[in-house]
Amino acid sequence: MKYLKVDLEKTADIEVLKNALLQLKGVASVAIIDDENPESELKKAFAKTKEQLKTGDYETLVNDIFEIIIKK
């Protein structure tokens, strides 16, 4: 998978940009990552894990953890 990193000014309308990128052919998803607030990403990860445990999606959970461990 390939990624595109875009640095935004504080005045940028992030949601409009996100919606515009999702309209492009070949764009599977758009994630907003705030480097100044890494806790937000951690909270998202815990929420995803909690939801996976509730739904019994243990295989995906294990794969996600394994990917984190082997990721450089």
Kinemage of the C-alpha trace (Angstrom):
@kinemage 1
@onewidth
@group {chain A} dominant
@subgroup {mainchain}
@vectorlist {calphas} color= white
{ca met a 1} P 0.000 0.000 0.000
{ca lys a 2} L 1.209 3.508 -0.758
{ca tyr a 3} L 0.535 6.590 1.294
{ca leu a 4} L 0.352 10.291 0.561
{ca lys a 5} L 1.368 12.797 3.228
{ca val a 6} L -0.057 16.308 3.041
{ca asp a 7} L 0.965 19.045 5.477
{ca leu a 8} L -1.868 21.481 6.108
{ca glu a 9} L -2.005 25.020 7.365
{ca lys a 10} L -4.008 25.676 10.512
{ca thr a 11} L -6.716 27.422 8.471
{ca ala a 12} L -7.311 24.468 6.120
{ca asp a 13} L -10.773 22.901 6.077
{ca ile a 14} L -9.775 19.305 6.734
{ca glu a 15} L -13.204 17.752 6.166
{ca val a 16} L -13.577 19.392 2.735
{ca leu a 17} L -10.129 18.150 1.734
{ca lys a 18} L -10.935 14.664 3.036
{ca asn a 19} L -14.171 14.511 1.031
{ca ala a 20} L -12.413 15.775 -2.105
{ca leu a 21} L -9.692 13.122 -1.830
{ca leu a 22} L -12.260 10.353 -1.343
{ca gln a 23} L -13.814 11.316 -4.704
{ca leu a 24} L -10.581 10.524 -6.564
{ca lys a 25} L -10.326 7.216 -8.379
{ca gly a 26} L -8.041 4.809 -6.548
{ca val a 27} L -8.345 6.449 -3.124
{ca ala a 28} L -9.478 3.760 -0.690
{ca ser a 29} L -9.498 5.810 2.494
{ca val a 30} L -8.364 9.077 4.024
{ca ala a 31} L -7.137 9.330 7.611
{ca ile a 32} L -6.529 12.557 9.468
{ca ile a 33} L -3.488 12.275 11.730
{ca asp a 34} L -2.611 15.094 14.075
{ca asp a 35} L 1.115 14.909 14.887
{ca glu a 36} L 0.637 17.536 17.575
{ca asn a 37} L -1.960 15.361 19.314
{ca pro a 38} L -0.821 11.717 19.187
{ca glu a 39} L -3.331 10.800 21.889
{ca ser a 40} L -6.129 11.066 19.336
{ca glu a 41} L -4.591 8.228 17.306
{ca leu a 42} L -4.112 6.146 20.434
{ca lys a 43} L -7.748 6.681 21.401
{ca lys a 44} L -8.858 5.597 17.909
{ca ala a 45} L -6.735 2.449 18.159
{ca phe a 46} L -8.209 1.523 21.537
{ca ala a 47} L -11.739 2.178 20.291
{ca lys a 48} L -11.118 -0.064 17.273
{ca thr a 49} L -9.692 -2.821 19.482
{ca lys a 50} L -12.640 -2.563 21.866
{ca glu a 51} L -15.090 -2.861 18.975
{ca gln a 52} L -13.218 -5.859 17.538
{ca leu a 53} L -13.395 -7.633 20.900
{ca lys a 54} L -17.135 -6.910 21.179
{ca thr a 55} L -17.850 -8.326 17.730
{ca gly a 56} L -15.581 -11.344 18.201
{ca asp a 57} L -13.293 -10.294 15.357
{ca tyr a 58} L -10.244 -11.862 16.973
{ca glu a 59} L -8.477 -12.693 13.710
{ca thr a 60} L -8.359 -9.061 12.577
{ca leu a 61} L -7.321 -7.973 16.071
{ca val a 62} L -4.419 -10.432 16.109
{ca asn a 63} L -3.408 -9.380 12.577
{ca asp a 64} L -3.440 -5.697 13.587
{ca ile a 65} L -1.265 -6.393 16.634
{ca phe a 66} L 1.115 -8.541 14.598
{ca glu a 67} L 1.411 -5.773 11.971
{ca ile a 68} L 2.291 -3.238 14.681
{ca ile a 69} L 4.967 -5.540 16.097
{ca ile a 70} L 6.708 -6.247 12.778
{ca lys a 71} L 6.293 -2.715 11.403
{ca lys a 72} L 9.635 -0.913 11.056
